[in-house]
């Protein structure tokens, strides 16, 4: 089955990434970001999942891993408020969410 999966996905117009590829990991991080923006994950859940799956090794999502570390430090006080970290995670999710090369601008502007 694995030998036919890439061609089947290509036929459907879906992206196929080599196992453990950077492109595949980035696509997964982007998918998690979109889930958070859709309300399926909270900001702390997004940061935790990205940190758990990729550690600090995926440059595209490094800031989310750092923010997960910040959530861990909230229990010890003296840092930022949870709402501030949530806001920064949301900003990162918005940065990651679009597919590469896809504009967020409307394509059919009324005249």
N, C-alpha and C positions, 0 to 999 in steps of 0.2 A: 504493500500500500504506500509506503513512503516514497517510492520511486515515481508514482503517478500523481502524487499530491501537488507538486509545483505546477505541472501542466494543467491539472484540473482547476486549480485556483486561477491560473492565468486565463483559462478559457472563460471563467466567470468574471474576469476583470478585477480579481482580488490580488492584493500583494502577497508574495511568498518570500519569506526570508530564510536564509540558511540557519540551522539550529545554532543557538548561542552567538549569533552575529550581533554586532553593534546596532545595525539597522533594525533588527528584530527587537532588541532590547529597547531601543528608542521608540519604536512603534508601540510596545507594551506600556512604556511610561506615558506616552501620549494618550493611549486608550484609558489608562487609569485617571489621567487629568480630566478627560472628557466625562468620565463617570462621576467625578467629584463635582464638576460644574453642572451636571444633570441632577445633582442631589442624591446620588446613590452612595456616595462616600462623604464623610466629614473631612475637613482639612487635616485634622490629626491622623485620620485613617489613611489618607492619601500619602502624607509624609512617611508614615510608618511602613506602608506597603512598598513604596519606592525604596526606602532605606533597607528594608528587609530583603528585597529581591536583588538589588543592585549595589548595596553598600554605598561607598563613596567612589565607586569605580566607573560610573557612567557620567561623563562630563555634562551631557545634556540635562541630567536630573540631579547633579551634585548639590545644588542649593536646597532641594527638597530633603535630601539626606541630612544636611546641616540643620534645617529647620526641625526635623524630627529630633535631633539632639537637643535643640532649644526647648522643645516640648518636655523632654526628660528633665531639663533643668528648672522648669517652672515650679516643680514641687519644692525646690530649695529656696525659692524667693530671690529677691534682689535683681531679677532680670526683667524682661518685658512682660507685659500683660498677655494672657492667652489670646485675647482678641487681636492684638497686634501681630502675633505669629500667624493666627488664622488668616489675617488680611494678606500677609506676605505669601502664604501658601496659595491662596486664591489667585494672587498676581502671577505666581509661577505656573499655576494650572492654566491660566489664560494664555500664557506665553507658550506652553507646551501643546495645548489642545489642538490647534489647527494642524491639518496634515501638511507636511513640507510642500512648499510650492503652491499652496492653495491660498488665494487672497480672501480676506475677510470682507472686502468691499463688495457692495451689491454689483451684480453683473448687468442687470437691466434697469437702468435709471429712467424713470418716467420723463418724457419730454413735454 
